[in-house]
Amino acid sequence: MLLNIIDRHKLILNKLELNGYVNVNELSLEFGVSVVTIRKDLKLLEERKLLFRSHGRAIPADPYITEHHVNIKEKIHAEEKIRIAIEAASNLESNDSIILASGTSVIEFAKHIKQIEGLTVLTASLDTALILSENPNIDVIQLGGTVRRSSSSVVGPIGEKMLAELTFTKLFLGVDGIDLEYGLTTTNIMEASLNKQMINAAQKIIVLADSSKFGRKGFGRICGIEDVDQIITDSGIDANTKNKLIELGIDVTIV
């Protein structure tokens, strides 16, 4: 017996919640209706803001990120960022030379860095540099470049050239989106380019990202997921994503 439109929509939303996506061709075969019918179903559900259509399938929400000022972003998932920052600080060792990229998770991390002997920090974030400059035991290097007012950080070829001449033990990287297929992204293409150079300059890549960043995409691609060594996130990450990351050899730390 063919399903009516209400039953189809209920099943589509249930599958979306269970699997994180639905496929047009698979739904067509399962429900015994045409691909055109399924596309109309998904269009109606998208108009009701219940899903987002993308390349022959649908996902729970629009994955594309709008850029916001750092002062707005710091208030989003604030508690999760604090827990991530505390865990990130526990990764530091004596005589580390580290890179701190930009973003609110990285700024929060800087607030939780305690007394670490011989610590050198290079950062693109102006706020991070100011926070760390108050600690007399940390050598702080401010990366040069053009200031992005929305993130209070620098971008551009000056910073990229500096990074090409240096090497570091660890990079702590904040991102706007993590997609298992597309990789790490940010909303700004110049920031993405600078982040690539940071990755080239560091021996270990540690990503600081609350769970809302998974399944989302920014305008600028930083790198593939396979370039990451560790991700520190919160318990909101779904089990399927966590297991796939572990299968890829990434150390997933949940706080």
Secondary structure, DSSP 8 states (H G I E B T S, - for coil): ----HHHHHHHHHHHHHHHS-EEHHHHHHHHT--HHHHHHHHHHHHHTTS-EEETTEEESS--B-----HHHHTTTTHHHHHHHHHHHHTT--TT-EEEE-SSHHHHHHHHT----TTEEEEESBHHHHHHHHT-TTEEEEE--SEEETTTTEEESHHHHHHHHT--EEEEEEE-SEEETTTEEEES-HHHHHHHHHHHHHEEEEEEE--GGGBT-B-SEEEE-GGG-SEEEE-TTS-HHHHHHHHHTT-EEEE-
